[in-house]
Amino acid sequence: MLMVTSMRNTLYVKYDCCVNVNAASQAAAEARGRAGRQSAAASSFTGMTLQEAQQILNISTLTPEEIQKNYEHLFKVNDKTAGGSFYIQSKVVRAKERLDEELSIQQQHQTKPPDQQQET
């Protein structure tokens, strides 16, 4: 039963029933949770968040081709012998490592059968 009341321009909603969630959506939520934990671990390991890595390499979508293309360009233009910055070049390398790790995590979760994903 759904009960809606209003007091002083504030709407209150009260549910007097249990919400049933089907097993498939629960399994999907658990898989997303595991992928999120792995992604957080990768951020901790590389010292860079996924968002930061995408900003450094100017990546909007995680595709290996776009990552490699932008990495090669930014690595080359920031080469110290070409007047670039070793610091920025190293950030470019770390950003590529972080994005490659994220791609690896995504591929693992796409290729595993659902019964094996629970063991991760």
N, C-alpha and C positions, 0 to 999 in steps of 0.2 A: 504494500500500500504506500502510495506517495502522498505526503501531506505538505502543503505549501502554506505558509503564513507570512504576513507582512507586518512589521512593526517599525514605525518611524522611518519609512523609506528604505528599509532593509528587508530583503527577501530571505527567508529561512526555508530550507528544504529538508525534510526528514524522511528517510526511507525506513520502513518497517518490514523489510524483507531481506533475504540473503541474495547476493548477486552471484549468479552462476557463471563461471568462466570455463570455457571448454578447454580440453587438454591440449589441443593444437596451439592455441594462442598462448597458453602457459609455457609450452615447450619453446615456442619462438621467443618469448620474453626471456626465458632462461638462457637461450643461446645468445641473444643480444647482450645479456649481462656478462656472459663469459667473454665474448668478444670485447666488450668494454673494459673488462679487467685486464685482458691481454694488451689492449691498446694503452691503458694507463701504465702498465709495466714497461712497455716500449718507450713511453714518454720519460719514465724515470731512468731507464737504462741509457737512452741517448741524451738526456738532459734537454729535450726539446719537445714541445707539444706538437700535435698534428697540425693545428692551426698555424703555429709559428713556421713550421716547415713549409706549409703551403704558401704562406706569404713570402718567405725567402725565395722560393723557386717560382713564384708567380703562377701557381697551379690552382685551377678551379675544380677540375675533376681528376680523380686518381687514375690516370692511364699511364702505363709504363713508357709509352712513346713520348708523351708530353713531358713527363718527368725527366727522361733521358735528354731530350732536346734542350730543355731549359737548363738542365744541369751542365751540359757540355758548353753552352753559350756563356753562362755565368762563371763557370770555372775558368774558361779561357780569358774572358775580359778582366777577371780579377787576378790574373797571374802576376806575380811580383815583377817578373822580367818585362811585362808589358805596362808597368806602372800601376798595377793594381795593388790590392791590399791582401796580405796573407791572412789576416783575421777574417775578412769577408769571405775569402776563398774557403777557409776552414768551416765557416758557417754554412756555406753552400754544400760542402761535403756532408756535414752532419744532417742537413735538411734532406738530402737525397737518401742517406741511410735511414732516417726516420720514415720517410715516405715508402721506401722499399719494404721496411718492416711492416708497415700498415697494409701494404698490398699483400704481403705474405700471410698476415692474419686473416684478411678477407678471403683469400683463396683457400685457406685451410677450412674455414667455416662454410664455404660454398661447396667444397668437394667431399666433405665428410658426410656419411649417412647420418640421419637424425639419432639413431641409437648410439653411435660412437661419439657424437658431440657432447653427450651428457657426461662422459668420462673426463673431459678436459679440465 
